[in-house]
Amino acid sequence: MTLWSRWLCSGLTCTLSRIYTFVNNINTHDGGTHLTGFRNALTRLMNDYAKRMNHVKEADGNFIGEDVREGLTAIISVKVLNLSLRDRPSTARQREVQALRNSRDRVFQRMAGTQS
């Protein structure tokens, strides 16, 4: 997995979020589990950091994902060796998809510093 991200703010671009996702160099315009994992990990990271540094109190609640991603430009590229899940029985396909989700979650947790 490769990730590049940067907050780019100037004028109106501060309100926009641009996140581009790819699997095996193919643009996944509709996102995917790698996009969901990135969004969740980034939001969790910002909330944890803000609380740890006493920028917000527990009673203040959490930042929402849209606010955290405001002005963010990111590219997420994932390489999947065995992408053919279509011809597998339903239960095998579900197990493989769950394994992919677990791998995705571990990668983003490491990136967010929420896992040792």
C-alpha positions as CSV (number, residue, x, y, z in Angstrom):
1,M,0.0,0.0,0.0
2,T,1.2,3.5,-0.9
3,L,-0.2,6.6,0.6
4,W,0.6,10.3,-0.2
5,S,-1.4,13.0,1.5
6,R,-1.1,16.7,2.1
7,W,-3.3,19.5,3.3
8,L,-3.4,22.2,0.6
9,C,-5.3,25.3,1.6
10,S,-5.5,28.5,-0.5
11,G,-8.8,30.3,-1.0
12,L,-11.7,28.0,-1.9
13,T,-9.6,24.9,-2.0
14,C,-9.6,24.7,1.8
15,T,-13.2,23.5,1.7
16,L,-12.5,20.7,-0.9
17,S,-11.2,17.2,-0.2
18,R,-9.6,15.3,-3.0
19,I,-8.8,11.6,-2.3
20,Y,-7.9,9.4,-5.3
21,T,-7.8,5.6,-4.9
22,F,-6.3,2.9,-7.0
23,V,-6.2,-0.9,-6.9
24,N,-3.5,-2.5,-9.0
25,N,-3.0,0.9,-10.8
26,I,-6.7,1.1,-11.7
27,N,-8.6,4.1,-10.5
28,T,-11.4,3.1,-8.2
29,H,-13.6,6.1,-8.7
30,D,-16.2,4.9,-6.2
31,G,-13.6,4.4,-3.5
32,G,-13.5,1.1,-1.7
33,T,-12.6,-0.4,1.6
34,H,-9.1,1.2,1.4
35,L,-10.8,4.6,1.2
36,T,-13.1,3.8,4.1
37,G,-10.2,2.6,6.2
38,F,-8.2,5.7,5.5
39,R,-11.0,8.0,6.3
40,N,-11.7,6.2,9.6
41,A,-8.1,6.0,10.6
42,L,-7.5,9.7,9.8
43,T,-10.5,10.9,11.8
44,R,-9.6,8.6,14.8
45,L,-5.9,9.8,14.6
46,M,-7.0,13.5,14.8
47,N,-9.5,12.9,17.6
48,D,-6.9,10.9,19.6
49,Y,-4.2,13.5,19.1
50,A,-6.4,16.5,20.0
51,K,-7.4,14.8,23.2
52,R,-3.9,13.6,24.1
53,M,-2.6,17.1,23.6
54,N,-5.5,18.7,25.6
55,H,-6.7,20.7,22.6
56,V,-10.2,19.3,23.2
57,K,-11.8,17.8,26.3
58,E,-13.7,14.5,26.4
59,A,-16.9,16.4,27.0
60,D,-16.4,18.4,23.8
61,G,-17.1,15.4,21.6
62,N,-15.2,14.4,18.5
63,F,-14.3,16.0,15.2
64,I,-16.3,14.7,12.3
65,G,-14.6,13.2,9.3
66,E,-15.6,16.0,6.9
67,D,-13.9,18.6,9.1
68,V,-10.8,16.5,9.4
69,R,-10.5,16.0,5.6
70,E,-11.2,19.6,4.7
71,G,-8.4,20.8,2.3
72,L,-6.8,17.3,2.1
73,T,-5.4,15.9,-1.1
74,A,-4.5,12.2,-0.9
75,I,-3.6,9.3,-3.2
76,I,-4.0,5.8,-1.9
77,S,-2.7,2.9,-4.1
78,V,-3.2,-0.7,-3.1
79,K,-1.6,-3.7,-4.8
80,V,-3.7,-6.9,-4.5
81,L,-2.1,-10.1,-5.8
82,N,-5.2,-12.3,-6.1
83,L,-8.1,-9.9,-7.1
84,S,-10.3,-12.6,-8.6
85,L,-13.1,-13.1,-6.1
86,R,-15.9,-13.4,-8.6
87,D,-15.7,-17.2,-9.3
88,R,-15.4,-18.3,-5.7
89,P,-18.2,-19.7,-3.6
90,S,-20.0,-17.1,-1.5
91,T,-18.6,-18.2,1.9
92,A,-15.0,-18.3,0.5
93,R,-15.4,-14.9,-1.1
94,Q,-16.8,-13.5,2.2
95,R,-13.7,-14.9,4.1
96,E,-11.3,-13.4,1.6
97,V,-13.0,-10.0,1.7
98,Q,-12.9,-10.0,5.5
99,A,-9.2,-10.9,5.4
100,L,-8.6,-8.0,3.0
101,R,-10.5,-5.7,5.4
102,N,-8.5,-6.9,8.4
103,S,-5.3,-6.2,6.5
104,R,-6.5,-2.8,5.5
105,D,-7.4,-2.0,9.1
106,R,-4.0,-3.1,10.4
107,V,-2.2,-0.9,7.9
108,F,-4.2,2.2,8.7
109,Q,-4.0,1.6,12.4
110,R,-0.2,1.5,12.1
111,M,-0.2,4.7,10.0
112,A,-2.4,6.4,12.6
113,G,-0.3,5.1,15.5
114,T,-3.2,3.3,17.1
115,Q,-1.5,-0.1,17.0
116,S,2.0,-1.0,18.2
